[in-house]
Amino acid sequence: MKNRVTGIGGLFFKTKDPKATMAWYKKHLGFNTNDYGCTFLWKDKDGKECATQWSPFPEDTKYFEPSKKDIMVNYRVENLEELLKTLKAEGVTVIGDMETYDYGKFGWILDNDGNKIELWEP
């Protein structure tokens, strides 16, 4: 596979009070927050519209499992189906099944430190 990760799709982290955290970032850093956090819009080198999501999660979220860490990174990828097959063949732990939505395909893996990583093909 030529391209695997093409950028950062999102940064997700646990916090005691997601609403207070979003309000703080909105007030002090100007984040344009909504119920999910903040979406940063940008264009890639070819001028294609792209987005990076910033989202605080409640500290009791199960979304990061099986990782015990308080942060999860979402990476933008090309050809997620092929990449997941390649990673599995390389011995990488693939979590669950790929999920498809109108805004992209998602898959999950664990890195060598047990961090859950979300892979997203927009």
N, C-alpha and C positions, 0 to 999 in steps of 0.2 A: 504494500500500500504506500502510495506516495505521500498523501496528506492524511494526517490523523487529527490532531487538534489544530483548529484554525483561529482560536481566540477564546477569551473568557466570556461565557454566556451569563454567569451570575455568581453572586457571592451570598451565601446563606449562613446565618449564624443564630445561635440561641441567646436569648436575653430574658430577664425576669419579667419585663413588661414591654412587649413589642410596640404597643401604641405610644407609650411614653418615649421609647427610643426613636420611633419615627417622628414624633413631634419635636424632639430635641434636634434631630438632623435637619428637619424642615426649618426650624427657627434659626439655628446657628450656622448651618452649612447650605441652606437654600434648596434642599432636596425637594423635588416635586412628588410628594408621597401620595399613595392611595392605600387601599386595604391590603395590598400585597407588598408594599415597600415603595421602591422607586425604580423606574425604568429609564435607563440612559440610552438615548437614541444616537446613532452614529452611522457613518457610511464606511464600507470597506474600501480597499484600494481600487476596486473596479466601480465604485459609486453605488454599490448595492446597499439598500437600507438594512441596518442591523440594530440589535438591542442587547443591552446587558442589564440584568435584573439584580437589584440589591434588596434583600429581604430578611428582616429579623423574624425569628420563629420563637414561640414560647419555649422555655427551658425544658418542658416535659414532652416536647414533640417526639413522635416516633419516626418521623420522616428520615432522620439521619441514621437510623438503625440499619445494620448491626453495629455501626461505628459508635464508639462511646465519646467521640469528640464533639466539641461545641460549634464546629464550623464545617461547611461543605461547599466545595467549589463546583460550579457547573461550567464545563468546557464545551465550546462550539466545535462540532466535528463535521466531517464529510463522510457520507456512506456509513452510517451507524451500524447497519446490519453486518456489513463486511468487517468493520472494525471490531465489533463484539466477537465475531468468530475468530478473528486473528488474535485478539487479546486472550481469549479462552485457550487457544492452541499454544500460546506463549506461557500458559500457566497462571494468568491473572484471574482472580476470583471475580466472576460475573454474578451480580445479585439480581434475582428475579428475571422476569421477561421484559423485553422491550415493549414500551407503550407508545401508541400513536395517537396524536390529537391533531386538530386542524392547524395548530401553530408549530408542529414538529414531532419528531420521534425522540424518545428518551430511553436511556439505558443507564445502568449503575454498575460500578466496579469498586473494589477496595484496592488502595495502594499498599505498598510494602509496610507502612506504619499503621494500617487498619483504618485509614481515613476513607469514608465513603465519598466517591466522586460521581457526579451526575454528568452524563454525556448527552448532548442535545444536538440533533440535526434539524436546523430550522426548516 
